[in-house]
């Protein structure tokens, strides 16, 4: 067994698996290149295909001696129009267009929209967007089974194109029947994170949490204006957030996205919950071996803002250059985090938390790291809360999270700055310090002449008991020479 790989950056990389990356050799190469968490997109692939990818990840985890996180991303309710009798139609600006429940194939004047709940929620003046926002319509008249619109921006419409309703909170559950079946399947496989699509309200998250029954944590995908408006309440009931800029950019003006992204990242950092920035980060690399300069700047900005993770979608799932995409994202992250402006920005946006003993311990660990020459913060964690609090502080030194729970280590693979190691249980603080020193040396964070900060909870192996901090030598002879309990 090899010694686990150590990353030279704090931000994590999420890589989506798909047809271009579903072999063991390719998934291994993506992990070596920099992927920390793999995303299984439930919108594409059968349960059998998803199961094979999950099994490969778990095999590689053993071979590479590193915990690997898995995010299963649920499809959510997809709103699509019906089909057209004569193929694609061109909709012209200024003309009327009707949506209704009639399943007869459509033409350039009407088409079926098989979602009666939408009609009941629409009002005169509501906006409808078709084909990723390329076509824009305004509702001029509506009823329980139809909506008459005026075409404001025309374009080509064809079979089963997506329909967005940006300015209405739709009476739709975030989980379709497919999502419920997918959720049960991936929870039975064993994944760490569930991505919940098209969240509009906190109750959407609570429903998913009830169905997951503690088997996976919930990441709420923010891709609706309603979710932005209710963000603080959604964040309060979520375990993590994904800033899903694809649909969000369709339903909101594109110039509104950068401040929203920054605001959501800051809110997540404030409460110590992981946040992923996703969608179109390096989209040109689907067909090009190098990204555009604008894409590099986009990824860099998310890292400067302190996001926990940046994500690749089609770039790694279906593109021609999946390894190059991960490698490029890894290189951008390493370069940004070496910049003095990165640390200055992280410090300037830091808000200390003082809500209890565990918070105080992790704040103190950061302060020690800022004012002394310690090489790493090593935290013992059972449930993962202590490690997330340590990451929330965004210290300048690496954080090693030691846990006897493999599920905890996998889940924390998504969190900023955490190098996760699965250990055997310890029951005395002296042995904890020895274990921390060994881990710091083994993974190259410190040598025999260095010092580390160790945080833990007594009694051991009890969640939520972080109550002790020690600045300790890495040299085990010095540890054993002290009378530690």
Secondary structure by P-SEA (a helix, b strand, c coil): cccbbbbcccbbbbbbbccccccaaaaaaaaaacccbbbbccccccaaaaaaaaaaaaaaaaaacbbbbbbbbbbcbbbbbbbbcccbbbbbccbbbbbccccccccccccccccaaaaaaccccbbbbcccccbbbbbccccccbbbbbbcbbbbbccbbbbbbcccccccccccaaaaaaaaaaaaacccbbbbcccccaaaaaaaaaaacccbbbbbbcccaaaaaaaaaaaaaccccccccaaaaaaccccccaaaaaaaaaaaaaabbbbbbbccccccccccccccaaaaaaaaaaaaaccccccccccccccccaaaaaaaaaaaaaaaaacaaaaaaaaaabbbbcccaaaaaaaaaaaaaacccccbbbbbbccaaaaaaaaaacccbbbbbbbccaaaaaaaccccccbbbbbcccccaaaaaaaaaaaaaaaccccccbbbbbbbbccccccccccccccccccaaaaaacccc
